[in-house]
Amino acid sequence: MDFSAHQPALFVNPGYRPMMGTAKAVIDPATLETVGAIAAATDAEIDAVLAAATKAQFGWKRLDAKSRAKQLHAVANAIEAADFTHCAELMVREMGKPYPEAIGEIANCAPIFRYYAEMARDDAGKVAGTTQAGSFQYARYEPYGVSVHIMPYNFPILLMCWTVAASLAAGNGCVIKPAEATTLSTLEFMRVFATLPEGLVSCLPGGAETGKALIASERTHAVAFTGSVAAGRAVAVACAERMKPCVIEAGGSDPMIVSAHAPLDVAAAGAVTAAFHLTGQVCTSAERFYVVDSVHDRFVELFAERTRALRIGNGLDKSEIGPLVSEAARAKVMRLVDDAVRNGATAVTGGRIPPAQTTGWFYEPTILTGVTPDMAICREECFGPVAAICRVKDFDEAIRLANDSPFGLGASIFTSDLAEAHEAAEQLEAGMVWVNNPLIDNDALPFGGWKASGLGRELGRQGLDAFRRSKMVIIDHKPTIQDWWYPYPDEWFRAAGGRKHV
């Protein structure tokens, strides 16, 4: 069948299949209009998808590395050649992302398949120095089997490609459980996998119950999850109970430090993007700001000036700030802002629903000053367009407060002092640190958090290792009876004083 946003479907490469479950409407968070329909997978559909993936993976893992890389490069070619205008528009209408960000997300997917295609071809094991003469001793990597990929709504396609590319390169089959809010755009993108062996890659729509069923199945062998801390903990526990490896990226409440030595015009511009990119719905959004007293007022002035210039509206129009993904998401943001204001914070910008956008789940980009570390907005992940600013006396206090959090995904600092930059990189308790350039990532470097923000890593060598297991191999090409084999020589016992327990 051809893909249609209004006909609930799943994908098992090379094509789409109609779904049997009850249709559920997908609502545009900007207009509250119906975008399409999705359904949750039935037990029979889950069973069919896992059977297909198991069968396909049996052959895929036996391919030589060069052939597997060639097929992953073909996926990258398909991404680069396709017109994803409709896919990007679907993403905008599903979750509110501005169109340039949606189409840009898709454009960044091809390189990750090329990166892992070549890494897996180059890095297949290690020959070790032998522990015994005449013995060839090495480690080799092998796939787990079928991996499950439970995806978020904020970067539904790019983050899916991060882990799927690595898993395929390692020799696994992949079953993708998209976020309910971005199922349609994810399904539309899946056609790039059509050239892979039949059944190797699937997209199985559904909610939490679908994810639970996939994790619990004996026919899945590794899990990649991106989402909330609470859901990440539940996934980690479910995987641990089954001794199933997992990669958990569980979000955070990232700090940004503005030092006394910060270039304030650059810091203010960077803060706007760090705090308000994708309406603050980025796992690595800067949410907690620690600004040194001597530059606090001027930084806030510049930050507010740039923030007021942002355009709020439908992601298909000219706007930087779209709606939040749902009414519940906006309600959480409003609760945290209102709590902070009640406890003494001041809304320098925003702090309200924009008067011109009363339809949809919009909220103005908000800068709060007078925030104290004990406020809920500093203890919870806000995941909305809010920058909570705490005034601090110096660099040391900024570092201390930045680390005073259960989260540890990313952290950033603006400074022109080289010593401060290196001190921050060393002292900040986070999986990623940015100096003067927040949010950027690199396919070749590990992405992930410390503390409650996650387990394992995506991207880089560690991202590939997450989907393969090692095997030690010892080969003696000339079979020889070794002197340490049973039975022991009599002189060994004499050397031990006649005792037989040595």
N, C-alpha and C positions, 0 to 999 in steps of 0.2 A: 504494500500500500504506500501511497505518497503521504508525507507528513502534513497534517493539518492541525492548527492550533485548537480547533474546535472539536476534534475527534480524539478522545483519550487513547494514547498509544504508548508502547514501549519499543525499545530498539534492541535488536540482536543482530549484530552485523552479519550480512550486509544491508539489512533493511528494517522497516518498521512493521509492527504487528498491532492490531486493535486490542484494546484491553477489555476485560470482562466486568470489572468493578463499576460501582456507581460513580457517575461523573460528578466532579466538583468544580465550580466556577473559579476562574482565576481573575482577580480584581485588580485594576490599575490603581495604585496608591495615590496617583495625582488626580485622576478624574472620577474614581470609583466606578468606572465602566467595566464591563466584562471583556476580558482579553481573549479567553479561550476556556478550555476544560481539561482537567486531568483526572486520573483515577489512581487509587492505591492498588498495588499488585496483590493478586490472590495467591493462596498457597500453591495452586497449580502453576501459575505463571512464574513464581519464584523457583519452583522445582524445575520447570522447563529451562529457565535461564541458566541455572547452576549445572544442569546436565549438559547443556551446550558448551558452557565455559570449560567444564571438566574435560570434555572430549577434545575441544580445540587446543587446550593447553598441553595435552599429552603429546601432540605433534609439534607445537610451538617450542617447547623446551628442548626438543631434539634438533632444532635448526642450528646450523653453525652460526657463529657470531656475525659473520659478514652478511649472510642472507637475512638474518633478523634485522641488522642495521639498515639494509636496503629497504626493507618493508617499513621501518619507522621513518626513513627519509621520504618514502612515498606518502606517508601521512602528512609530513611537513609540507610536501609539494601540494597536496590537496588543500591544505589550509591556506597556503599562499595564493593558490589559483582561484579559489572560490569567491563568490560575491556573498558576503555575510551581512549585507544591509538589512535584510529581513530579520536575521538572527539578532543583530544589535538592537533593532527596533523592538523586538519582542522583549529583550532584556530590559529596555527602558520602560516599557509598558507593564512589565511584571513587578519590577522592584524600584523604579524611579531614577535609576542612574542616568546622568546626562549622556546624551548620545555619543559625544567624542570619547568619553571614557569607556563606553560599551564597545565601540568599534576598535578602540585602542587595545582593550583587553584581549580581544580575539586576535589582533595582529601580533601580539606578543607570544602566541602559543607555539608557532612553528619552531622557533629556535630551541625550545626545551626538548622537542623530539630529536632534533639533530644532535644536541649536546649528549643526551643519554644514549643515543644510537652509537656514538663513537666512544663514549666512556666505557660502555659495556663491552665493546669490541676490544678496547685496549687493556682493560683491567679485569682479568678473569681469574686471577689467583696469585699465589706467591710461592716461589721456590725458597726453601729455608736451608741454611747451613746444616749439613747432616749431623746427627748425633751418633752415627755408627758408620764406619767405613763400608763402602759398597752399597749404601742405601740411598735411594732417591726419595726425598721427603718434601712434600708441598701441600699447599691448601688450594682448594678450588671452591668456586661459588656456584650454588644451584638455586633455582627458584623455590618458593614455598608451595605454589600451586595456583589457587585462585584468590585474588585479593579483592577486598570490598572497599569502596571509596565513598564515604558519606560526606556530602559537600555542603558548604554554606551558600547563602544567597548573595553575599556582597561581591564576590569574584567567582561566580559559579563555573566559569569555563576555564579561566587561567589556573586557578588552584586545582581544579580537576586534572588539567594537563600536567601540572607539576608531578603529581603522584602516579598518574596513569602512565606517563612516558617512562618514568623510572621502573615501574612494575613490569611493563611490557619488555623493556630492555633487559630486565633480569630474567625474563622467560615465563612470567606469570600470565594467566588470564585475568580479566578485570570486569567486575560488576560495579557499576556506578549507581548510587542512590542519590539523585539530585535533591537539593532543597525544594520543598514544596513551592516556595515563592518564585523559583526560577527554573521550574521543570521544563517549560516550553522552549526557552532559549537553549537549554542544555540539549534537549532532544533534537532541535534543529541543527545544532552543531555536530551531532553524532555521525552524520553522513561522511565525515572525513575518514572514518574508520572502515568504510565499506570494502576497501581492498585487502584488509587483513583476513586471515583464515576465518571461515564461517564460525560464528559463535564465540570468538575470542574476546570481544568487547561487547558489553551490554549496558543499557541504561534502563533501570527499573524504578519507575516512579512510586512514590508512597511516602508515608509519614514515619513516625518513630517506630511503629510496629514492624514496618518493612525492614528498617535498619536493624532492629533487634533480631528478626528472623534470619537475616543474612549473617549477623555476627554469630548467632547460635548454631548455624548449620555446620555439620561435620565436613561439608564440601567446600568451605572457605577456610583459608589458612593464614591470612594477614589482613589487617584493617588500617585504613587511613581515615582520620576524622578531623574535620575542622568545624568548630562551633563554640558554644558557650562552655564555661568552666563546669557547670553542673552536668551538662550532657556529656562532656569529655570525661568526667570522673566515672559516669555510669558506663560509658564505653570501655574505659580502661579496666574497670572491675569485671565486666562481662568477658573481656578478652583474657584477663588474668585467670579467671575461673576455668578457662579452657586452654590455658597455656598457649594462647594465640598472640603472636607479636602484633604490636600496634604503634602507630604514629599519631599522637594527639596534639593538635594545635588548638588551644582552648582560649584564645583571646587574652585581654588584659586591660590595664588602665595605665597607659604609658606616660611616664614623666618627661617633661622638657625643662631643661635648665637654661635660663638666660643669665649669663655671667656678667660681672661688672665690666668685663673686657669684650662683650659681644658687639659686633657691628649691628647696631639696632635696626637700621633699615632692612638689612638682610634677615635678621632674626624675625622681625615683624612679618615680612613677606613669607618666610618659611613657616612661621606659626600658622598663618592663614591656611596654607595647604595641609600642614600636619594635623590641624584640628578639624578642618571642615571638608576635606576631600571626601567625596561620596557621602556628604551630609554627616560626616563623622562616623559612618558605618564601616570603618576599616579596623581590623584587629589591632593594627599598630598605630592607630590615631593617637596623637598627643592629647591627653585628657587633663593631666595634672601639670600645671606650670609653676615652677619655682624660680622667681625673678628676684635677683639681688636688689636690695633696697636702693642703692645709689642710681640704678637705671630703671627702677620699677615704673615710675610715673611716665617717663618718656616712652618706654616700650609699650605701655598700655595705650598711650595716645596714638602711636603709630599703628599698632595692632588693630585698634578700633577703627581708625580711618580706613585701613585696607578692607576690614571686614564689612563696613557699611557699603562698600562698592560692589559687593557680591550680589548677583542677580538670583532671585528665587523664582522657581517656576517649573513647569513641565520639562522633563529631560529631553523632549523632542524639540523644544524651543531653545532660545539662547539663554542658558542659565547655568550657574555653577552649583546652586543648592536646589536639589530636588526634594521630593517628599521622603519621609521615613518609610520603611517597607510596610508598616502596618499601624493600625490604631494602637495596639498594645505597645509597640516600640516607641511611639510618640508619648504615650501615657507614662512610660518609665522615665523618659527624659524630663517630662514636665514635673514628675514627682521629685526627682533629684534636684532640679533647679529651684522649685518652690521651697523645698526643705532648706536649701542653702540660703535663700533669701530670708526665710523666716528666722534663721540662726545668725543673721548679720551680714551676709554677702550682698553685694550690689551688682545689678545687671547693667553693665556699661553699654552693651548692645544686646538686642534681642530679649530673650526671656518671655516670649509670647508667640502665639500663632499669628502669622502675618495677616494683617487685615485684608489684603488683596487675594489671599488664597484660603478661603474658608472651606472649600471643597478639597478633600484629600488630606493626607497626613503630613502637612507641612509644619515646620517650626523654624523660627528665625535663628541664624547663627548667633550664638550667645557667648559673651565674654563676662565672666563673673570675677570681681575683685573682692578683697576682704575675706577670702576663703581660708578656713583653718583646716589643718590635717585631720581633725576628728570628724568633719562633716561627711555625711553619707556619700556625697559626690566624689570624695577622695578615697573612699573605701570600696566602692562598687564600680563595675564597668558600666559607664553611661551609654556608650555606643550611639551617640547622637552628636549634633553640632554644638557642642559646649566646650569652652576652655575655662577651666577653673584655676584662677591665679592666686597663689600664696606668695606673700612678700617674705623674703628671707634676708638675714643679715649678711651672709657671705657664701662662698662656694662650698665650704664644708657643711654648713647647715642644709644647703640645697641637695648635696649628695645624700646626707643622712635621711632627709624626708623623702627623697626619690626612692630610696631603698626600703622605706617603711611601708611596705605593701605586700599583700599576699600574692600579687602578680609579678611577673618578670619576663614579659615578652620582649618589648623593645624599650629603648630610652634614648633621648637625644639631648644635645647641648649645643648652644651657640656661644662661641668664644674665639677670640683672636690670640689667646695665650696658649702657646704650644704645651706648656707644662700642664695647664688645666685640661687640655684635650686628652693628653695621655693619662692623667690621673682619672678622668671621667671614664675613659675606656677600660681602665683597670678596676675601678671601684664600683661602677654601676652594676647592680645585680639584675642582669637581663641577658637574654640570649643574643640580642643584637644591640649595637650602640651606633648612633649616627652623630657625627660632628659636623655641624654647619650644613647638613644636607639630609633632612629626614625622609623616611619612608622608602628610600631606594633599596632594591634588592639585586642579587647577582646569581644567575643560574649555577655558578661554580662555587658558591659559598653556602654554608648550612643556614637554613631558616627555621627558627623555632624558639621556644621560650624556656625559662627557668621557673622554679616554684610551681604555683598552680596554673601557670600558663601553658604547660604541655609536657609531653614526653617524646623523645626522639627528634629527628630532624627531617625536613624536606630540603630538596636541592643539594647540589654538590655531591661528593662521594658518599657522604652519609645518607643522602636521599636515595641513592641506589642501593646501599647496603641494607636499608630498611626493608627491602623486598627480596632479599636473597640470604641464604644461609651458607655458612662455610662448612667444608668437609676436609678433615686432615687425611692425607693419603701417604702411606709408606710403601715403597716398592723396592724390593731387593731383586735385581735382575739376575743375579747368580745365587740360586738357593744354596744356603750354607747353614750347617748346624752351628748355632752360636754357643759360646762358652758359658753364657749365663742361663741357658735353658735348663729345665729339670732333666735328670737329677743333678744336684750340685756335686762337684768333685769333692772327694774326701778331705783334701787339704783345706777346703774352705771351712769345714767344721773344726779341724785341728787349730786353724788360725783363730777360731772363736773360743778356744779353750775347751773344746769337746762339747759345747752346748749346741743342741740342734735347733734351738729357736733363735735365729739370727736375724 
